[in-house]
Amino acid sequence: MSGFGFHRILPGLCVLALAAGACSKQPRPVGSLREAPVDIRVSMDGESEATKALVDFANGSYYGIFACIHEDSPSVFAPFKSSVYNARAKKVSGKWLFDYVGTASPGALDATNASSFVLLQRTDDKTADLYAYAPWIQDAYLPSVGPTRIPFKVSEQKDLMYAEQNLNNDNGGLDPAGMAPLSATFHFKHAMARLVFKFRVLNMPTNYRITSLSIARTDDAATTHLYTSGTFNAITGALDCEEGTNADGKHILAVPKELTVDSTTPAALAVLLAPTEVADDELSFTFTVNGQKLQPFVLKKDFVEHETGSGIYGFQAGYTYTFNFTLDNYVYFDGFSVNEDWESLDLPLPDYI
């Protein structure tokens, strides 16, 4: 009897188990979906790699977050939820606030001002991978763009950055339906190279006012590139760059700048360029000062050698190339430095007074 009863009950249990499994795959009512905040830690490169310093963003800064459906080998980067696919984080009064993507216009934000970044459980229980980049760009939401082909123009001077955790999907598999707290870390690295021009005035009672900078590449340049636009891969930090010409067919990039230098207040300005190798006499910089164009400063590759005798020349991502000048009727070049510091240009400049 016991054997007979066992065989009678087992098929019933199987049916119940299958039914339960089938039910677990059915969409849940919206009201039963869980929300989970993500504890996000943010920093960026600002000092040399040797110091491993963590530098915070200034107030008024923005960065973008792509929440994508989890992939073991990321390649598609499909939206986890439309509201968190290119959401924006902004720093206000020392705190990070989050704006989610609205539905009225593709990529447009709702002025959410949320105090935390929240993931909403999906009805299919898929988990989320988080990727971050800076600064936030609305067009990155578009299906033809996404996180891997964000358009940029060098003339807009955007400090393009990506979170190094993107490379290994370190912020992947976040499950808003689970009970464990969710967290993510974004340490941003620079995708552009930064050129800093420092000026001082000697023995002059007058002011020098710099109003523009023109960067030119020679037509026959074989090594140096002067990129003007391209696309930015926010996952890897890679730039796919293009060189453009002006109306005269010349490789010239004009960068508006406003800077006043006098005998008591040294000053500096910074320019962001897409990375490139360089060679002698293929790139020049012309400043307009007090309405007059100065003699062009022609770049030599030795001015951007990373270490003496290293044989590494050129503008590389995340590096700062500083050129020192003295204004005294003429323009004198006073040397250069290459490092990984990305310090602000707040005055005074103690090493140049």
N, C-alpha and C positions, 0 to 999 in steps of 0.2 A: 504493500500500500504506500509506504513512504516513497519508494522509487517511482510509482505511478504518479503520486502527487507532485513530486519534484519536476517531472517532465511536463505536467500540466501547467505548473506555475511559471517555469522558466521562460517560455515564449511570451507570456504576459509581461514579465519583467522587461524583456527585450523591447517589446512594443512601447512600454512606458519610457524606457531609457531613450529610445529613438525619438519619441515625441518630445521629451524634455530637451534633447539636443537640438531638434528642429526649432523649438520655441526660442532657444537661446540665440539663434541666428536671425530672428525676426527683429525689425526695427522697433526701438523702444518709443514710447510716447515722449514727446519733447519735454514734458514736465519732469521726467525721471532722469534726465541727463545731468551728470555732475559737472560742476565747474571747479577748476583747480588753479590757484595762483602759482606763478613761477617766481621763485626768489632769484633775481638776476644780479650778478656782480659784474661791474664794468671797469675797465682800465684801458690805457693805450700806451704805446711806445712814446717815450718823451726824452729818455736819456739813453746812454750807451747800453748795449746789450750786456756788457760786463757787469753793470750795476743791477740789472734786472728790476729797475725801478718801475713801480706802478704809478702812472700819472692819470689823474682824473680829468674828466671833461669840464670845460668852463660852462658857466651859466649861459643859456641861449644855444647850446649845442643840440644837434639832432643825430639820431642814428635810426636805421630801419631794421625790422625783424621780419624774416620770412619764416612762417610756420608751415612746414611741408609734411605730407604724408610720409611716414617712415619708410626708408629703403635701406636694405642691408648694404647694397652697393649704389650709392646715390647717383642718379643720372637724369631723372625726370623732374624732380622738384615740384610735384603737383601740390596745389593748395590743400592744407589741412582743413581750414575754414577760410572763406573769403574775407572775413573780418580781420584775420590775423595774417594775411598774406600781403606783406609790405606794410605792416603797422608801423607807427612812428613813436619813438621815445624822445622826449625833450626834457632838458634840464632847466628847472625853474626854481630859483631861490634855494639852490643846493639840493633839490629833490628831483627825482625822475618821475615824470608823468607820461601816460601812454594814451595815444589816440588810435582808434581802430578804423579800419577801412569801411566806408559807408557803401550804400547800394545805389544811390541816386546817379552817381557818375563814376565810371571805372577808375579806381585808384584814389578817388577823393576821400578825404578823411571826415569822420564825425568828430566834433570837438568834445571828445569824451573826457579828457583830463583825468583818466583813471589813475589811482595811486599804485596799482599793481597790474602786471601783465597776466591775463587770465586765459587759460585754455578751456574750451567747452568740449565735453565728451562727444564723439561722433556716434551715430546710431550703429555703425559697423564695428565699433571698438578699435579702430586703427589708432596707432600712436603717432606722435609728432616729432619731427626733427626741427630744431631751431637753428637758423643761420642769421648772422648780423653783418651789417656793413654801415658805412658812414660816408657822407651825410645822407639823410633820407632823400630819395628822389621819387616823385609821384609816378613818372612814366615806367618805373621798374615793375609796376603792377600789371602792365599790359601783357597779354598772352604771347605777343611776338617778341617780348623783351625778357621778362622774368629775371631771376637773380643772376643769370649767366651772361646777359647781353645788355647791360645798362648803358645808354648812350652818354657821352660826355664831350665837352669842348674845353680845351686847355685855356682858352681866353676867359672862361668862367672861374678859373682858379679854385676849383673845389679840391679839398684835401681828401681824396678818395682813400678809404680804408676798409679793411675786411677783418673779421675776427679770426684769429689763428685756429680757434677750435673748429671752424668750418672745415678745415682740411681733412680732419679725421672723424668728422661727425660726432664730436665729443658731447654735443648737446642733443643727442638722438634718442629716440624711443621713449619720449616723455608720455606718460599715460595719465590723462586726467581722470580716468575711471578708477584708477588704483587708489590705495590708501596711503602710499608713501608720499612724503612731501616732494615737490618738484623744484629743481634748481637748474640754473644755467650760468655759465661763465663766458664772458666775451672780452678777450684781450685784443685790442685793435692794433693792426700794423699798417703802416703807410704804403700805398701802392705807387705814389709819385716820388720824385726827387725834389728837394728844396734847395734853391739858390738864395743866399742871403748876401746883400750888398750893404756894407757898412761905410759910412761917410763921416769925415770930420773936416773942419775948416781951420787953417792956420793963418794967424796974422791978418785976418780980414774982419773989419767991423760990420760988414754987410751980411745979409742972409742969402743963402742959395735955396731956391725952391725947385724941386724936381717934380715934373708934372707928367712924365711918361717914360716908358722904356720900350725900345724896339729891339727885338731879337731877330737876327738874320742868319740864314744858312747860305753858304756860297752855292752857286748853281752846279758846280762840278764836284761837290762834296761826295767822297766815296765811302766815308765811315760814319760821319755825324748825321743824325736825323733831327729834324725840328717838327715834331708831331703836333698837329693842331686839333685833332678830334679822334674819336674811336669808340670802342665799347669796353666796358669794365665788367669783369667776372667777379661778382661779389662773394662767390664761394671761395675761389682760389686767390683772388687779388690780381689775376693776370689782366693785362691790357692788350687789346687788339687795336693797334694805332694806325692812323693814316696821316700822311703829309699833305697839306694844302698850300695853295699859292694865293697871293692877293690879285687885285685887278690887273696888275702889270706882269703877272706870271712869276713873281718873286716869292721865295720862301721866307716870308717875314711874319712874325707874330708880334702884334702890338698889345702891350699890357698897360692900361692906364694906372698911374700911381700918383699919389699926392704925398710929398715929404718936404719938410723944411729943415735945413741944416745951418747952424750958425756957429760962431767961434766958441760958444760955451756949451752947446748941446749937440753932441754927436747923434746921429740918427741912422736907422737901417730900414731896409725894405726887403721883403721876401717874394720870390717868384717860384711857382710850382711848374715843373716840366715832366713830361713822360720820360722814363729812363731811356738812355741811349749811350752807345759808345761814342768817343770823340777822337778827333785827330787834330793836328796843328792847323790853325788858320781856317777852319771850316765853319766857325760860329763866332758871331760878334754881337756886342751889346752896345746900344747907343742910347744915352740918357738925354732928355730935354731938360735943361736947367736955365731958369730965368728967361725962358722963351727961346733959348739957343740950343742947338744940338751940339753936344760935346763930341770930341774925337772918339770914334768907336773903340771899345775895349775888345781886342781880338783874343779869343781863347787859345791857349796852348795846352796840349794834353797833360804836360807836367803839372799844370795848375790843379788838376783833378786826379792826381795819382793818390790812391788810397793809403799806401804806405811806401816810403822811400825804397825803391828797388823791387817793389812787388809786381810791377808790370801790369797792375790793374788800373785802368783809366776809364773815365766816363761817369755819367750820372746814373746812380743806382737807386732803386726803390728804398725809401726809409733813411737815406743819408742826407745830411745837410752840407752844402758846399758854400763856404763863406769867403767872400772877396772883400778886401779892405782897400779903401781909397782915401786920399787926401786931396781936398780942393783948395788951391792957392794960386789963382789966376790960371793955372793949368791943373790937369787931373793926373795924380800920381797913383800908381798901383803899389800897395804896401804889403802884398803877400796874401796868402790864402790858408784855409784849413779845411779838412774833411773829417767828419765824425758822424755818429749816429744820434747826436743830441737834436731834439726838436723843441728846444726851449722857446718861450715866447720872446717877442721883440720889445718888451716893455722897457722904456727908458728909465734911468740912464743906462748906458752900456759901460759897466765898470772897467772892462778890459780895453776900452777905447777912449778913455778920458786922459 
